[in-house]
Amino acid sequence: MTDNYTQEKKVRAVLVGLNAFHLTREENADEGTMEELSALLETAGGQTVATVMQSKDSPDPRTFIGEGKVAEVKELVHALNAEMVMFDNPLSPSQQRVLSEELGVGVLDRSALILDIFAQRARTREGRLQVELAQYKYLLPRLTGMWKHLERQEGAIGTRGPGETQLETDRRHIRKKISKLEEELESVRRVRATQRDRREKNEIPVVALVGYTNAGKSTLLNALTGADIPANNRLFDTLDTTTRTLEVSDTCTVLLSDTVGFIRKLPHHLVQAFRATLEELSFAGLILHVIDASTPDWEEQAAVVDQLIRDLEVDRTPRLQVFNKRDLCPALPRLEEDSVAVSARTGEGLPDLLTAIGRKLDTGARRVLVHLPYDQGGLLELLHREAKVLSVDYGQTIDVTAICAPKMIGRLGPLVEGWKPHKEPWE
């Protein structure tokens, strides 16, 4: 038996894109977005058999690409034995229904394809809840189209009731599901808020990784923290948030948090559904914007991420640009003051990145030696709770070596070796 029988069969699809004068840049298709659509299809387990581009002043209200182009795509579908047609542009529910009827195969737009990939990739309960919520919100307006054949017969003898009843039943069911999922995700947000409060009390800053999908965020997190999360060369490989402790220096410890990758035309419902995850960006002390320096259109990808950062209203958070994959880049982009070039795969540039993170998050914490009299031994518990205790020796006094913030040093005062009022000799 050959390998062809053991390999999973890939769905064959024709890709279609429309570039129209009256569409926004976000809605239009071009060569770059079509290549990305093909990569998304491959990620979902499909195969591109043909690509069709159409140029018009404005989309056709009924078929989106026009009757003539629909006929051309239909011929390609039959000639190439395609099982699906994939549109790079967003389709209205009625356009999607008409195209499916005309072409005789399933029709999806980019949003539906991304939702399908997210459904495959989500592993944690939170991730699955977020994807399910986005899918139901995508499906709800499309129910009408699914029952259109019954609505056309509204009022005819023998057709009253069943279709309309089923449609309303489905709508009610989905609305209830949406409401339940939103309640569950709100519970997730409350848990996150409690965790954040605990971190803030312990004064542990959060550093959030953001970037275009497949920029190498997970590989970078693994390289910096020794984590072992999956990091494959494919789009949306990691959806579920991962947080690990990172020792930036002996005076700076942070929580490094990975987030879902961004992409052009990311479905609005998906951004809303992942609000509980992306909300972490709002509380980060520093954002690391990871950029794939090896791809020719890195500037456009970076602009997409920058826009989403603005949409999430976290553009005032301090930020470092991390140009990743420098080992695959013959000519690095010109580095600005808040930019670092690294290779997460080989480790090149990682010490420079740690230095840059430490510089951005410098809180004035210092390594000090504290001499605690035994009758003030209760301060040891305070140090364990609010500082980073490195060692404790019991002699004439309790000698504690710790990393302390300026506020703690001021509180301990003369107990800190070398301390003098209004002077910090340890700096």
Salt bridges, closest charged atoms under 4 A:
GLU36 OE1 - ARG110 NH1 3.05
GLU36 OE2 - ARG264 NH2 3.12
GLU67 OE2 - ARG62 NH1 2.94
GLU72 OE1 - LYS69 NZ 3.20
GLU83 OE2 - LYS9 NZ 2.79
ASP88 OD1 - ARG110 NE 2.87
ASP88 OD2 - LYS265 NZ 2.77
GLU101 OE2 - ARG97 NH1 3.47
GLU102 OE2 - ARG62 NH2 3.18
ASP109 OD2 - ARG142 NH2 3.86
GLU126 OE1 - ARG192 NH2 2.79
GLU132 OE2 - LYS177 NZ 3.47
GLU151 OE1 - LYS148 NZ 3.81
GLU168 OE2 - ARG171 NH1 2.68
GLU182 OE2 - LYS137 NZ 3.17
GLU184 OE1 - ARG125 NH2 2.76
GLU184 OE2 - LYS180 NZ 2.85
GLU186 OE1 - ARG189 NH1 3.34
ASP237 OD1 - ARG234 NE 2.50
GLU247 OE1 - LYS388 NZ 2.62
ASP258 OD1 - LYS217 NZ 3.33
GLU279 OE2 - ARG189 NH2 2.27
GLU279 OE1 - ARG196 NH2 3.54
GLU280 OE2 - ARG192 NH1 3.99
GLU280 OE2 - ARG196 NH1 2.73
GLU280 OE1 - ARG199 NH2 3.17
ASP292 OD2 - LYS325 NZ 3.28
ASP297 OD2 - ARG264 NH2 3.43
GLU300 OE2 - ARG25 NH2 3.76
GLU300 OE2 - ARG264 NH1 2.89
ASP306 OD1 - HIS289 ND1 3.50
ASP306 OD1 - ARG319 NH1 2.94
ASP327 OD2 - ARG345 NH2 2.58
GLU336 OE2 - ARG334 NH1 2.84
ASP338 OD2 - LYS360 NZ 3.21
GLU348 OE1 - ARG326 NE 3.84
ASP362 OD1 - ARG366 NH1 3.88
GLU381 OE2 - ARG385 NH1 3.75
ASP399 OD1 - HIS371 ND1 2.68
GLU417 OE1 - HIS371 NE2 2.76
GLU427 OE2 - ARG366 NH2 3.75
